[in-house]
Amino acid sequence: MSGAALVLTYHSISGAPGPTSIPPSVFAMQMQTLADCGYSSASVDEFVAWHDGKADFDRRVLITFDDAFADFAAHAVPVLKQHGFSALMFAPSRKLGEIEDWYTNPPTNRPLMTKDQIVDLAGQGMEFGAHGRTHCNLTELSGDALAEEVKGSGEDITAWLGRYTRAFAAPYGAVNAQVIQAIKGSYRVAFGTRFAKAMRSDDRHDIPRVDMHYFRNSWAWRNFLEGGMLYFRSRQLLRGVGQRLRG
């Protein structure tokens, strides 16, 4: 991992169908393996310091979640706290307390956390970033509508927590030059969906992450953490081919 930073991404910790859900038992294995391999979690500020060249990231990991599913509080937080880990959750601020209505193939209808849960978990050491207000595709917006989603979601969370929200993740990882420019105007760092380790040469506002859907096998996960790259490279290749085929 020399010269690179490990940023993980999750969505739902549940038995719901589809690639955005990881069973609680698998999540527990992944966190136990991190701990067994000597990793500790990092904050978003520590990641930014690394990206600035002011700190190292040896055996550190930034654990991120998208969408603010209620199962984060129920299933992820107890496991994270067991290992002394923190996490950065990206929340769609105007959807909280509702039922997910954007993943429809297959439909899952997973409940989202409430604002009060986010405030409570922030007091327990979890971090929260912005994920738009309504989980829409930002590339379909412009002008005031784009600002409302990008800047507005951070303003919502900052008001609830009483401190500046530093990080953003675009829903679906959907960005273009206009969206990235809007993100840069309001946030120190932003994370996308490109499947790769983070490098200091990456655009600060389009940082790649490692989707943990691909590491449900304990051997493959441990091997990767200890420096094995064959499986990781093969997943990168297959994911890239799939994305090109989908256009």
ZATI-488648 format. One record per residue (C-alpha): residue in three letters; y, x, z. Coordinates in steps of 0.05 Angstrom, whole numbers, padded with zeros to 5 digits, always signed. Layout:
REM residues N
ALAYXZ/...
This chain:
REM residues 247
MET+00000+00000+00000/SER+00046+00061-00001/GLY+00113+00045-00032/ALA+00098-00030-00032/ALA+00106-00087+00017/LEU+00055-00142+00029/VAL+00085-00212+00027/LEU+00034-00269+00034/THR+00044-00341+00013/TYR+00011-00404+00039/HIS+00024-00478+00033/SER-00023-00524+00071/ILE-00074-00504+00124/SER-00121-00562+00116/GLY-00183-00587+00081/ALA-00142-00626+00029/PRO-00164-00615-00044/GLY-00130-00566-00091/PRO-00109-00493-00090/THR-00049-00504-00044/SER-00094-00521+00015/ILE-00133-00469+00055/PRO-00183-00492+00108/PRO-00164-00474+00179/SER-00228-00432+00187/VAL-00209-00390+00126/PHE-00138-00381+00151/ALA-00165-00359+00219/MET-00209-00307+00183/GLN-00151-00281+00143/MET-00107-00272+00204/GLN-00164-00240+00245/THR-00176-00191+00188/LEU-00102-00173+00186/ALA-00105-00159+00261/ASP-00170-00120+00256/CYS-00140-00076+00201/GLY-00081-00059+00246/TYR-00027-00102+00213/SER+00032-00133+00249/SER+00079-00186+00223/ALA+00150-00172+00200/SER+00213-00214+00202/VAL+00254-00229+00140/ASP+00308-00181+00165/GLU+00256-00126+00172/PHE+00233-00139+00101/VAL+00305-00135+00075/ALA+00314-00069+00113/TRP+00252-00042+00078/HIS+00277-00066+00010/ASP+00343-00030+00024/GLY+00304+00034+00037/LYS+00323+00035+00111/ALA+00254+00023+00141/ASP+00180+00031+00124/PHE+00130-00025+00119/ASP+00066+00012+00136/ARG+00014-00038+00162/ARG+00067-00093+00163/VAL+00062-00161+00130/LEU+00112-00217+00118/ILE+00074-00283+00123/THR+00108-00340+00086/PHE+00093-00414+00078/ASP+00123-00464+00029/ASP+00136-00539+00037/ALA+00136-00549+00113/PHE+00070-00586+00117/ALA+00056-00615+00186/ASP-00010-00576+00189/PHE+00031-00512+00197/ALA+00048-00534+00268/ALA-00022-00562+00281/HIS-00067-00508+00251/ALA-00027-00446+00232/VAL+00020-00434+00290/PRO-00035-00430+00344/VAL-00073-00377+00303/LEU-00009-00338+00288/LYS+00010-00337+00362/GLN-00060-00315+00381/HIS-00048-00250+00343/GLY+00026-00243+00360/PHE+00046-00259+00288/SER+00107-00296+00264/ALA+00117-00331+00198/LEU+00173-00352+00151/MET+00169-00425+00129/PHE+00209-00451+00069/ALA+00227-00524+00082/PRO+00253-00578+00034/SER+00307-00602+00082/ARG+00315-00674+00058/LYS+00240-00688+00055/LEU+00224-00673+00127/GLY+00187-00727+00165/GLU+00162-00757+00099/ILE+00098-00752+00058/GLU+00091-00700+00003/ASP+00104-00732-00065/TRP+00104-00674-00113/TYR+00032-00648-00119/THR-00004-00703-00157/ASN-00065-00669-00189/PRO-00103-00684-00146/PRO-00057-00726-00102/THR-00058-00703-00029/ASN-00001-00741+00006/ARG+00003-00690+00062/PRO+00054-00705+00117/LEU+00113-00658+00127/MET+00140-00632+00193/THR+00200-00665+00225/LYS+00268-00633+00237/ASP+00253-00633+00312/GLN+00188-00595+00301/ILE+00226-00542+00261/VAL+00277-00534+00316/ASP+00222-00528+00367/LEU+00181-00477+00327/ALA+00244-00436+00314/GLY+00251-00430+00389/GLN+00179-00403+00391/GLY+00195-00347+00343/MET+00179-00378+00275/GLU+00231-00367+00220/PHE+00255-00419+00170/GLY+00283-00412+00101/ALA+00309-00461+00049/HIS+00265-00493-00005/GLY+00315-00540-00038/ARG+00332-00608-00009/THR+00284-00651-00048/HIS+00231-00602-00076/CYS+00254-00614-00148/ASN+00249-00566-00207/LEU+00314-00527-00202/THR+00313-00505-00275/GLU+00326-00578-00294/LEU+00393-00578-00256/SER+00461-00547-00265/GLY+00531-00549-00235/ASP+00541-00589-00172/ALA+00470-00617-00173/LEU+00441-00546-00172/ALA+00488-00525-00116/GLU+00469-00587-00076/GLU+00396-00566-00077/VAL+00404-00491-00069/LYS+00463-00482-00023/GLY+00456-00550+00010/SER+00386-00539+00036/GLY+00407-00476+00071/GLU+00467-00511+00101/ASP+00421-00565+00129/ILE+00374-00515+00163/THR+00431-00471+00188/ALA+00463-00532+00221/TRP+00398-00550+00256/LEU+00382-00480+00281/GLY+00452-00456+00294/ARG+00442-00391+00256/TYR+00448-00370+00183/THR+00388-00383+00139/ARG+00377-00317+00102/ALA+00319-00333+00054/PHE+00303-00382-00002/ALA+00243-00399-00044/ALA+00249-00442-00106/PRO+00200-00501-00110/TYR+00142-00486-00158/GLY+00172-00416-00166/ALA+00213-00446-00222/VAL+00275-00404-00235/ASN+00319-00381-00293/ALA+00381-00338-00296/GLN+00426-00395-00274/VAL+00382-00413-00215/ILE+00376-00341-00192/GLN+00451-00334-00196/ALA+00460-00396-00152/ILE+00410-00368-00102/LYS+00446-00301-00099/GLY+00510-00336-00079/SER+00480-00363-00015/TYR+00420-00321+00008/ARG+00404-00249+00024/VAL+00334-00253-00006/ALA+00291-00302-00045/PHE+00216-00305-00060/GLY+00180-00328-00122/THR+00108-00339-00144/ARG+00093-00277-00185/PHE+00026-00251-00159/ALA+00040-00179-00139/LYS+00057-00133-00082/ALA+00132-00128-00070/MET+00167-00064-00093/ARG+00236-00038-00077/SER+00251-00042-00151/ASP+00241-00118-00151/ASP+00301-00163-00157/ARG+00320-00180-00086/HIS+00325-00254-00105/ASP+00258-00260-00141/ILE+00209-00223-00096/PRO+00135-00231-00114/ARG+00083-00254-00064/VAL+00007-00251-00055/ASP-00021-00322-00060/MET-00075-00327-00006/HIS-00114-00378-00047/TYR-00146-00317-00080/PHE-00170-00285-00016/ARG-00217-00336+00015/ASN-00273-00286+00015/SER-00271-00241+00077/TRP-00300-00180+00042/ALA-00249-00183-00015/TRP-00192-00192+00034/ARG-00212-00134+00079/ASN-00225-00090+00019/PHE-00155-00104-00008/LEU-00122-00090+00059/GLU-00157-00023+00062/GLY-00132-00004-00007/GLY-00183-00032-00056/MET-00148-00057-00118/LEU-00202-00077-00168/TYR-00208-00150-00147/PHE-00132-00156-00139/ARG-00119-00128-00209/SER-00171-00175-00239/ARG-00139-00235-00206/GLN-00071-00213-00232/LEU-00099-00209-00302/LEU-00133-00276-00300/ARG-00073-00310-00269/GLY-00028-00281-00323/VAL-00074-00305-00378/GLY-00076-00375-00348/GLN-00001-00379-00343/ARG+00007-00358-00416/LEU-00044-00410-00438/ARG-00005-00463-00400/GLY+00059-00441-00435/
